[in-house]
Amino acid sequence: MRAPYKLMVWGPGHMGKLCIWETTQSPAYELVGVRTYSESKNGVDAGELIGIAPLGVKLTTDVDALLKIDCDCIVYTAHDKGNFNCDEEILKLLAAGKNVVTPLPYHEVTRCRDADFVERLQEACRVGRSVFHAGGIDPDLMGDRILLGLTGACADVKSLRLQECWDCSLADEGPLRHAGFAMLPADAEKVQITKSIANNFNRSIVRTTERVLGVTYDRVADSHDYVPTPVDIESPFHIPAGTVGRITHRFQGWVDAIGPHPFFTIEVNWHIGCSMLPEGVSPGQYYVASIEGRPSMRMALELKTSLHSDERAYTLGNMTVQPSYVATLMPCMQAIPHICAAEPGVLSAFGPSLHWMSDLRLTPVAR
């Protein structure tokens, strides 16, 4: 058996701190470095940061020092501002010879980004003989491997829809207000950063479906709903009736030859409490996948701390962690053995092996 995979965590926010924790829970990983962007955290032990015993690895702002450390992969969890602000740093890491995996919106990069960035990304991998991969719960696990895998039971597909419903009532007040909660809908519509962040993720989900199922969209479009709560909401903070209690980000693709309705819809709902769930979604359902076809099907998925508990979050060290955070990180960490074994370049999504296609003659098969 090989030695543990040596990992660095790049950006110890909520996801990065969880990654530090998970490296301590498996013999497959060894934490060798943590890049912080905060001077106040510079020199802090990674274990003490997350409320456990010291790990002997100190956070640092010194990028050059980190690049001298031998590691198998960097788990890149820096702050996403919705404008691909992490591009240059990711390119630098790859060119320096570091493999990178991230849950940030770099999925289906060759279809979602301009040719210049794709060329620079591939060149950085070539220069550094490194591998880049983007993973996560969605894009990746739900929108690709699970939803599109379900089409393996279909003789025909007319439309697909994936709804994600995140109850934000455990989130911090500041980011929620910044996103538009407790604003009048007309004011919330002016907040551009949340639209950009959602669109970057949702666009890649829509484009993944196009590639995997062998269709070509005639057009794509995004839309955003700011739904007012009919009554006052008091938790996690006061949200007056008539102000935003749910934000829905939607991205759709149409294939005219299949029908007039959207062929694929991804709908991400940020809601405060069960009273603000979208119609047709029951409390506890984190994902609802629907396929209209032959046969049609509908699947709902719950994410829970335990099937025997109603606790909404784990307490890990000094962290409060919702199950969705674990489910977002683990596809990235589970990809690390594949990343380390891959040839230099962009490692595509793993996807389902068998699934419906517009024409099965388009199926890529091994020779």
MIGU-683038 format. One record per residue (C-alpha): residue in three letters; chain; x, y, z. Coordinates in pm, 1 decimal, always signed. Each point is the difference from the previous one (the first is absolute). Last residue first. Layout:
REM MIGU-683038
ala,A,X,Y,Z
...
//
This chain:
REM MIGU-683038
arg,A,-1140.1,+34.9,-2815.1
ala,A,-177.4,+170.5,+287.2
val,A,-338.6,+147.0,-84.0
pro,A,-119.4,+357.6,-43.2
thr,A,-374.5,-18.0,-74.6
leu,A,-93.4,+209.0,-304.0
arg,A,-154.1,-304.4,-169.6
leu,A,-238.8,-2.0,+294.1
asp,A,-183.4,+298.7,-148.1
ser,A,-160.3,+258.0,+231.7
met,A,+170.2,-182.2,+282.0
trp,A,-137.2,-186.1,+301.7
his,A,+253.4,-120.3,+257.9
leu,A,+273.5,-252.1,+66.2
ser,A,+334.1,+79.3,+165.3
pro,A,-117.9,+295.3,+208.5
gly,A,+228.5,+302.9,+27.4
phe,A,+365.1,+15.6,+103.4
ala,A,+37.8,+372.4,-59.3
ser,A,+300.7,+95.1,-207.5
leu,A,+361.6,+1.5,+117.5
val,A,+164.6,+308.8,-149.0
gly,A,+362.0,-64.8,-90.1
pro,A,+294.6,-212.8,+106.1
glu,A,-66.6,-375.8,-20.4
ala,A,-209.8,-140.1,+280.9
ala,A,+112.8,-213.9,+295.4
cys,A,+13.3,+285.4,+252.9
ile,A,-335.5,+131.6,-116.2
his,A,-159.0,-344.7,+24.7
pro,A,+125.1,-43.4,+358.1
ile,A,-124.8,+355.0,+79.7
ala,A,-353.7,-48.5,-132.9
gln,A,-133.6,-117.4,+335.8
met,A,+111.3,+329.9,+151.0
cys,A,-191.2,+206.5,-254.0
pro,A,-312.0,-217.9,+15.1
met,A,+27.8,+34.8,+380.6
leu,A,-12.3,+378.2,+23.0
thr,A,-354.0,+69.2,-117.7
ala,A,-158.0,-286.0,+195.4
val,A,+179.2,+111.9,+315.5
tyr,A,-130.6,+353.4,-51.0
ser,A,-350.9,-131.6,-67.7
pro,A,+2.7,-183.6,+333.4
gln,A,+12.0,+334.0,+187.6
val,A,+310.6,+73.9,+204.2
thr,A,+18.2,+189.3,+329.4
met,A,+370.9,+32.6,+72.3
asn,A,+192.3,+13.7,+328.5
gly,A,+114.7,-360.7,-30.7
leu,A,-261.3,-158.9,-222.9
thr,A,-355.6,+68.8,+118.6
tyr,A,-223.0,-143.4,-269.3
ala,A,-307.2,+179.8,-127.1
arg,A,-376.9,-30.4,-32.3
glu,A,-61.3,-232.3,+294.0
asp,A,-317.4,-195.8,-71.9
ser,A,+165.2,-330.5,+78.3
his,A,-24.1,-367.5,-90.8
leu,A,+61.9,+30.2,-374.3
ser,A,+305.8,+199.0,+95.1
thr,A,+147.4,+343.7,-74.3
lys,A,-252.5,+23.2,-281.0
leu,A,-1.3,+64.6,-375.5
glu,A,-332.7,-99.7,-154.8
leu,A,-35.6,-102.0,-362.3
ala,A,-316.5,+4.4,-208.1
met,A,-41.4,-196.5,-323.5
arg,A,-253.3,+42.0,-278.3
met,A,-45.4,-215.9,-305.3
ser,A,-145.3,-7.4,-348.5
pro,A,+30.5,-319.4,-201.4
arg,A,+20.3,+78.8,-285.0
gly,A,+68.7,+368.1,+59.2
glu,A,-51.1,+283.5,+243.2
ile,A,+285.1,-14.2,+250.4
ser,A,-15.0,+161.2,+343.4
ala,A,+273.5,+32.1,+263.8
val,A,-84.1,+148.4,+340.4
tyr,A,+294.7,+89.9,+220.9
tyr,A,+11.6,+111.5,+363.1
gln,A,-332.7,-152.9,+96.7
gly,A,-32.1,+48.0,+375.1
pro,A,-331.3,+184.0,-15.4
ser,A,-194.5,-92.3,-314.6
val,A,+47.2,+152.0,-345.7
gly,A,-304.9,+36.2,-223.3
glu,A,-26.2,+377.5,+27.2
pro,A,+325.0,+169.5,+93.9
leu,A,+102.7,-6.0,+367.3
met,A,-56.5,+325.1,+188.1
ser,A,-198.9,-144.8,+291.0
cys,A,+276.0,-256.4,+55.8
gly,A,+243.3,+257.0,+133.7
ile,A,+192.1,+277.9,-172.6
his,A,+50.9,-90.0,-364.5
trp,A,+281.9,-14.4,-255.0
asn,A,-141.1,-182.6,-299.6
val,A,+219.7,-118.0,-286.5
glu,A,-183.2,-101.3,-316.2
ile,A,+174.5,-188.0,-279.6
thr,A,-220.0,-45.6,-303.1
phe,A,+58.5,-215.5,-306.9
phe,A,-202.5,-53.8,-315.9
pro,A,-187.3,+325.2,+49.9
his,A,-345.0,-15.8,-162.1
pro,A,-67.1,+34.8,-371.7
gly,A,+97.8,-358.1,-86.0
ile,A,+274.1,-245.3,-94.1
ala,A,+110.0,+164.9,-326.4
asp,A,-4.5,+339.0,+172.9
val,A,+262.7,-95.7,+257.3
trp,A,-24.3,+256.9,+279.1
gly,A,+238.8,+56.6,+293.1
gln,A,-87.3,+140.3,+339.5
phe,A,+165.7,+175.4,+295.7
arg,A,-193.8,+91.7,+314.8
his,A,+96.2,+183.8,+319.8
thr,A,-274.9,+13.1,+262.4
ile,A,+23.3,+229.0,+302.1
arg,A,-236.6,-60.4,+288.5
gly,A,-107.0,+212.9,+297.0
val,A,+20.2,+340.7,-168.9
thr,A,-205.9,+275.9,+158.9
gly,A,-378.7,+23.6,+16.2
ala,A,-20.2,-125.6,+356.7
pro,A,+299.1,+118.7,+197.7
ile,A,+316.6,-210.6,+31.2
his,A,+129.9,+16.0,+358.4
phe,A,+307.2,-216.3,+46.6
pro,A,+91.5,-371.0,-14.1
ser,A,-289.0,-32.1,+78.3
glu,A,-284.5,+247.9,+47.9
ile,A,-195.3,-30.0,-326.2
asp,A,-291.7,+241.8,-40.6
val,A,-280.7,-123.8,-220.8
pro,A,-71.7,-15.8,-375.1
thr,A,+371.9,-44.1,-81.4
pro,A,+99.3,+170.0,-321.5
val,A,+142.4,-200.7,-292.8
tyr,A,+296.4,+139.9,-188.1
asp,A,+15.5,-194.3,-326.9
his,A,+300.0,-22.0,-231.7
ser,A,+15.7,-100.8,-365.0
asp,A,+272.2,-142.1,-224.3
ala,A,-22.4,-80.6,-368.3
val,A,+128.3,-253.5,-251.4
arg,A,-67.5,-28.0,-373.2
asp,A,-8.0,-251.0,-283.3
tyr,A,+166.6,-249.4,+228.1
thr,A,+185.2,-287.2,-161.0
val,A,-63.0,-352.9,+125.2
gly,A,+240.7,-287.7,+58.1
leu,A,-121.0,-98.1,+346.2
val,A,+339.7,+48.7,+165.1
arg,A,+92.3,+321.4,-179.5
glu,A,-330.5,+186.0,+38.8
thr,A,-42.1,-122.1,+356.9
thr,A,+345.1,+133.1,+87.1
arg,A,-93.0,+334.0,-155.9
val,A,-302.2,+39.2,+228.8
ile,A,+202.8,-90.3,+307.4
ser,A,+278.7,+236.9,-106.3
arg,A,-245.6,+286.0,-40.1
asn,A,-141.8,-67.2,+345.0
phe,A,+331.6,+48.1,+179.0
asn,A,+96.5,+325.2,-170.0
asn,A,-360.9,+117.7,+3.9
ala,A,-28.0,-38.9,+377.4
ile,A,+313.0,+206.1,+70.2
ser,A,-100.4,+265.4,-252.8
lys,A,-355.4,+31.0,+129.8
thr,A,+129.4,+24.4,+356.5
ile,A,+241.7,+276.2,-100.5
gln,A,-259.1,+207.6,-185.1
val,A,-221.2,+131.7,+277.9
lys,A,-250.8,+220.7,-186.9
glu,A,-273.7,-263.0,+20.4
ala,A,+15.3,+27.2,+378.5
asp,A,-121.8,+360.2,-20.2
ala,A,-309.0,-88.6,-204.6
pro,A,-70.4,-296.2,+229.5
leu,A,+1.4,+220.3,+313.3
met,A,+294.8,-104.1,+210.2
ala,A,-15.5,-244.8,+291.5
phe,A,+219.5,-243.7,-194.3
gly,A,+191.4,+156.7,-288.0
ala,A,+335.2,-177.3,-17.4
his,A,+163.6,+261.9,+224.5
arg,A,-266.9,-63.1,+261.8
leu,A,+79.5,-370.0,-10.8
pro,A,+375.3,+63.2,+12.4
gly,A,-37.0,+210.8,+316.1
glu,A,-252.1,-218.5,+183.1
asp,A,+218.6,-308.8,+14.9
ala,A,-145.1,-326.4,-129.5
leu,A,-208.1,-243.3,+203.9
ser,A,-329.8,+125.6,-149.6
cys,A,+132.3,-42.6,-352.6
asp,A,-219.5,-298.2,-86.7
trp,A,+157.3,-113.8,-324.5
cys,A,-232.9,-141.1,-262.2
glu,A,+148.2,-137.4,-321.4
gln,A,-238.2,-75.9,-284.8
leu,A,+111.5,-205.0,-300.0
arg,A,-217.4,-9.4,-308.7
leu,A,+16.1,-219.6,-308.1
ser,A,-204.5,+9.5,-318.5
lys,A,-119.3,-209.6,-292.8
val,A,+207.4,-313.8,+55.3
asp,A,-57.8,-325.6,-187.0
ala,A,+81.8,-367.2,+59.4
cys,A,+81.3,+84.2,+361.0
ala,A,+159.6,-218.5,+269.1
gly,A,+350.6,+135.0,-65.1
thr,A,-160.1,+341.5,+43.3
leu,A,+55.5,-48.9,+372.4
gly,A,+375.0,+36.1,-58.1
leu,A,-64.1,+353.7,-121.9
leu,A,-147.3,+91.0,+337.3
ile,A,+257.1,-193.3,+206.4
arg,A,+340.6,+47.8,-165.9
asp,A,-61.3,+338.6,-156.0
gly,A,-228.0,+239.9,+186.1
met,A,+25.4,-177.0,+335.7
leu,A,+369.4,-94.1,+21.6
asp,A,+175.5,+247.3,-226.9
pro,A,-143.9,+352.1,+10.8
asp,A,-145.6,-43.4,+254.4
ile,A,+144.2,-213.3,+279.0
gly,A,+355.9,+102.5,-71.9
gly,A,+277.4,-34.5,-254.3
ala,A,+240.0,+211.1,-205.3
his,A,+322.2,-160.2,-123.5
phe,A,+342.8,+130.0,-100.6
val,A,+304.0,-220.7,-56.4
ser,A,+367.4,+97.4,-5.1
arg,A,+297.3,-39.0,-230.4
gly,A,+86.8,+355.6,+108.2
val,A,+45.0,+136.5,-351.0
arg,A,-273.2,-220.7,-148.7
cys,A,-248.3,+74.0,+278.5
ala,A,+63.4,+372.3,-36.5
glu,A,-41.7,-32.7,-377.8
gln,A,-337.7,-173.2,+41.7
leu,A,-122.3,+278.4,+225.5
arg,A,+134.4,+270.5,-230.5
glu,A,-172.3,-159.4,-299.3
val,A,-327.8,-27.4,+191.1
phe,A,+33.8,+363.4,+106.0
asp,A,+49.4,+117.2,-358.3
ala,A,-278.1,-219.9,-137.4
asp,A,-263.4,+163.4,+217.4
arg,A,-156.8,-190.5,+287.3
cys,A,-307.7,-220.5,+27.6
arg,A,+55.5,-271.8,-258.6
thr,A,+370.3,-75.3,+67.3
val,A,-54.5,+54.1,+374.1
glu,A,-257.5,-273.7,+43.1
his,A,+41.6,+56.2,+374.0
tyr,A,+200.6,+304.2,+110.9
pro,A,-263.0,+130.6,+241.4
leu,A,+184.0,-46.4,+334.4
pro,A,+1.2,-347.7,+158.6
thr,A,+375.3,-21.1,-64.0
val,A,+274.4,-248.7,-80.5
val,A,+352.8,+113.7,-81.7
asn,A,+316.5,-192.2,-87.7
lys,A,+307.8,+209.1,+73.6
gly,A,+283.4,+36.2,-250.4
ala,A,+66.2,+372.7,+22.4
ala,A,-202.8,+52.4,-318.3
leu,A,-299.2,-153.0,+177.7
leu,A,+36.7,+225.6,+302.4
lys,A,+39.9,+313.0,-211.9
leu,A,-303.7,-85.3,-214.2
ile,A,-208.8,-44.8,+314.7
glu,A,+119.4,+336.0,+130.7
glu,A,-83.2,+177.3,-323.1
asp,A,-349.8,-140.8,-31.6
cys,A,-116.6,+52.9,+359.8
asn,A,-195.7,+319.7,-67.9
phe,A,-228.4,-191.8,-233.6
asn,A,-255.3,+282.4,+30.1
gly,A,-248.5,-156.2,+244.0
lys,A,+195.8,+102.9,+309.2
asp,A,+123.2,-350.0,+84.7
his,A,+200.2,-16.8,+323.2
ala,A,+282.5,-255.4,-7.0
thr,A,-71.1,-373.2,+28.6
tyr,A,+280.0,-156.6,-206.3
val,A,+84.3,-350.9,+116.0
ile,A,+364.9,-16.4,-106.3
cys,A,+130.2,-339.4,-108.0
asp,A,+291.5,-239.8,+34.9
cys,A,+221.2,+222.2,+213.3
asp,A,+368.2,+79.6,+30.4
ile,A,+43.8,+337.5,+166.7
lys,A,+186.7,+264.8,-199.7
leu,A,-327.1,+149.4,-124.7
leu,A,-100.1,+64.2,+360.4
ala,A,+305.2,+218.1,+62.2
asp,A,-73.3,+203.7,-312.7
val,A,-360.5,+50.5,+110.9
asp,A,+92.3,+150.0,+336.9
thr,A,-337.4,+86.4,+158.4
thr,A,+40.5,-288.2,+240.6
leu,A,-206.5,-236.3,+209.9
lys,A,+207.7,-224.6,+223.8
val,A,+19.2,-377.4,-22.7
gly,A,+97.7,-178.7,+321.3
leu,A,-346.1,-147.0,+36.6
pro,A,-91.5,+167.8,+329.1
ala,A,-292.4,-163.1,+183.3
ile,A,-348.0,+94.1,-120.7
gly,A,-195.4,+324.9,-24.6
ile,A,+8.5,+68.8,-374.2
leu,A,+273.6,+262.9,+9.5
glu,A,+180.0,-188.6,+278.6
gly,A,+49.7,-290.8,-235.4
ala,A,+132.4,+219.6,-279.5
asp,A,+252.2,+166.8,+232.2
val,A,-12.7,+378.9,-25.4
gly,A,+308.6,+157.0,-160.0
asn,A,-194.9,+241.1,-223.8
lys,A,-360.3,+5.0,+119.6
ser,A,-4.3,+374.1,+73.9
glu,A,+174.7,+67.3,-330.6
ser,A,-297.6,-150.7,-180.7
tyr,A,+31.1,-148.2,-348.4
thr,A,+87.2,-342.7,+137.1
arg,A,+183.3,-277.5,-185.5
val,A,+12.2,-328.2,+189.7
gly,A,+276.9,-257.9,-32.8
val,A,+99.5,-364.8,+44.7
leu,A,-326.1,-171.9,+95.5
glu,A,+30.8,-376.4,-42.0
tyr,A,-279.5,-201.1,-156.3
ala,A,-90.9,-367.6,-53.3
pro,A,+6.3,-76.3,+374.0
ser,A,-337.4,+177.6,+21.6
gln,A,-155.4,+223.1,+266.3
thr,A,+279.1,+256.4,+36.7
thr,A,-18.6,+99.8,-366.9
glu,A,-375.6,+46.6,+53.1
trp,A,+55.9,+272.0,+259.1
ile,A,+231.1,+200.0,-225.9
cys,A,-258.1,-35.1,-278.2
leu,A,-269.9,+133.6,+233.1
lys,A,+221.4,+300.7,+64.5
gly,A,+29.9,+54.1,-374.3
met,A,-374.2,-19.8,-55.2
his,A,-87.6,+256.1,+268.9
gly,A,+300.4,+221.5,-76.9
pro,A,+352.8,-141.5,+3.3
gly,A,+118.7,+117.3,-345.6
trp,A,+242.0,-232.7,-177.4
val,A,+10.2,-332.0,+183.9
met,A,+312.3,-200.7,-76.7
leu,A,-0.8,-375.2,-32.8
lys,A,+252.3,-283.0,+15.8
tyr,A,-168.3,-322.0,-106.2
pro,A,+84.0,-268.2,+254.6
ala,A,+276.8,-247.9,-91.3
arg,A,-82.4,-273.6,-250.9
met,A,-129.4,-342.9,+90.0
//
